[in-house]
């Protein structure tokens, strides 16, 4: 069996209990070495075969899985955050399907959740934003035209932007083109939940300058929107005058 396991966003104790158990039972671990906290490898049992996928191609990753499966041993493919976001797991699953190798997915704490915790923020505030857009800037990997930052920014929703810390100049241009005002609150969260976590608050207009002055070029999320401001409406859920399934409003 192959298990795709979300390692969480950084802190080793943010892996799920299920993920921790799988890592502790693995015969082989293939981990995303550029992002997964190496402290998690300390959970591996003695004799576990460990591979850093940052140095491997897709074909090499699949070959290790195939060999381990042929030996009737268990593989953990350890991805950063939650594997469903920018984890490139579909191509791995399709390759396993083609080979008849069974697999399961263990979800993890995504970096966008870790970033919200670092910001002490709620992405969905009544009267401000009820939608969160998770996306990335176009770089070497293209994005569909309809999903470019300017098109998404037109919604005025909360945005959390992955894999774009080195592209802040172009990101600012697209955010402004999409309709965000220059003074729209913005934040850069570097290595959320790691010991060297850094939170930098700025505006859309000052985003590139803030990133440059603090040497941020990778391993950071960028959050944009008025959820970072101070104005919002109180939730109806806890309003004394609001009737719910569990209590009668006054």
N, C-alpha and C positions, 0 to 999 in steps of 0.2 A: 504494500500500500504506500502511496505517496500522499503526504499531508502538506497542503499549502497553509502556512501559519503566519498570521499577522503578528509581527514582533512588537507592535505598538510604536509610539512616536519617538521613543528615546530612552526614558528611564526604564531600567530593566524590570522594575516591579509593575510596569504598566502593560506587560504581556498578560493575556487572560490566563485564568487557572487552567483551562483546557490546553491552551498553547504551551504553558509551562510543563504540563504533564507529557505532552507529545514530545517536546524537546528532550525531556529527561529520559524518554524511552527510545530515542532515535538510534538507529544503527548508522545512519548517514545524514549529515546536515549540509545543505547547500544554502548559504546565507548571502544576502546582498551586502557585501563588505563595505561598500561606500556609504551605507546609511544605517545598517543595523548595529546596535550597541554590542560590541564584542563581549561585554559582561554576560550576555545571555548564553554565550557558548560555555560558560562555566557550569551551566545546568546539564550539559551533555554527559552521558555516562562514559565511563572509562572504555577506551577502545573505539569510540565513535569516530567514523571517518568524516572529516570536515573539509568542505570546499568553499572557496570564496568566489561567488559568481561574478564579481566585478572584473575578474581576470578571465572569464569564460565566455564562449559563444553559446547561442541557443542549442546548437548541435551537441556541444560538449556537456551542457547541463542535462539534456535528454539522455545522452549516452551514460552518464553516471546513474541517473534514475533507472534506466533500463538494466544496467548491470546489477544494481542493488536489488531490483525486483527479481531478477533471475536467480539471485542468491537467497530468495525468500526472506529478505530483510526489509526494514522500514526506513523510508526516506522522509525527512522534513525539509521542505523548501521554505526557508525563513525569509519572509519579505518584510520590508519596513512598513510601519503604519498598518493599514488594512490592505490586503492584496488586491481588492477590487478597484483601487484608485492608482492609476499609473504604475501598476505592478507588472504589466506585460505577462499576465498569467493565461490569457486566452490561448496564445500560441503554444504555451506549454501544455495546457489541457488538451488541445486538439492533437498534439503530437502523442500524448499518452493515450487518448482515445484510439488513434490509429494503430497503436501497438497493443491495445487491449489491457492496458495497465490501469487499475482502479486508483481513484484519488478522492480526497475530501478537502474541504476548505474550512479553516478555523479563522473566523474574523478577528480583527485587532483594532486597537484604538488609533484612529487616523490622526495625522499631524494637524488637520484642521480642528479636531477636538482639543488636542494639546495646545494649539495656538489660542483658542478661546479661553482655556483655563489660564494660560499665561497672561492674557489680556484682562482677565476677570470680567469677561463680556458675555452677553447673550446675543447671538446672531439674529434671532427673531424677536423683535420688540414690537408690541402692539402700536399701531399708528406710525411706525417707522419702516419696518421691513418684515415681511412674512415669507420671504424667499431667500434662499442661499444658493448662489451660483458658484460651483467649484470648477475651475478652469485653469488654463495655462496660456502663456504667450506662445506664438508661433516661433519656433527656432528651427533646428535641423529637422525636427518632426513637424510636418505641416498640420494645420487644423482646418476643418471645413470653413469655407468663406462665411457661412451663416453663423459660425461660432467664434469669429474673431472678437477680440476684446471690445472694440468699438460697438459692434452689434449687440453684445451682451450688456454693455454698460448702459445702453439706451433704456433698459428696464428700471434703472435706479435702485436695484435690489442690493442686498449685501453680496459682496464678491470676496471669494477667497482664492488667491491665485498661486498655484504651484509652479515650481520649476522655472521661475522667471526672475530670480534675484539678480541675475547678470544683465537683465534686459529692461531696467527700470526707466531709461530714457524713452524707449519706444512704448513702454507700458503707459507712462504718463501721457504721451501723445494720443494714444488710443482711448484712454479713459476720458480725456477732455473731449475728444472728437465724438465720443458716445453720449456726452451730455452731463457728466459729472462736473460740478463747479470746481475751480482751482482750490477752494478752501475746504473741499469735502474731506472729512477725517480719514486718515489712513494709518496703517501700522505695519511694521516689519517685525516678524517674530523669527528670530534666529535660533535654530536647534531647540524647539519647544520641548520642555521637560528634561533636557540634558543639564548637567552641572554648569555648563557655560552658556545656558540660555540667555538670550538678550532680547528685550522688547524695546522697540524704537517707535515712538508716535510722531506722526507728521501729517502732512496734507498731501493730496494728489499732486499739487504743484511742487512741493518740496521733496517728493519721494526720491528722485534720482540723487539729489544732493545729500539726503539723509543716508542713503545706502552707501554712497561714495565716502562720505566723511567717517563712516563706521566700518569701512572695509568689508561690506556685505556683498558677496558675489555668488554665494551658493548656500544650500541647506537652510533656506529661509522661506517662510510663507508671507505673502502680502495680503492684508485684509483691507477692504475699502467699503466705506458706507457710513451712514449716520447712526448706525447702531453703536458706533464709537463716541457718539455725542452724549449729551446729558438730558435731552428731551425725549419723552416717550409717554404712552398712556399706560395706566395700570391694567393688569390682566382682568378680564371679566370672570375668569375662573374662580378667583378668590374674592370677588366683589360681594359684599353682604346682600346686595339687592338682586343678585343674579341667581336664578334657580338652575340647579343641575340635577343629574340623576341621583345624587347622593344627599342633597339638602335643598330645603325650600328657602328662596330669597325672602327678605323681609320687606 
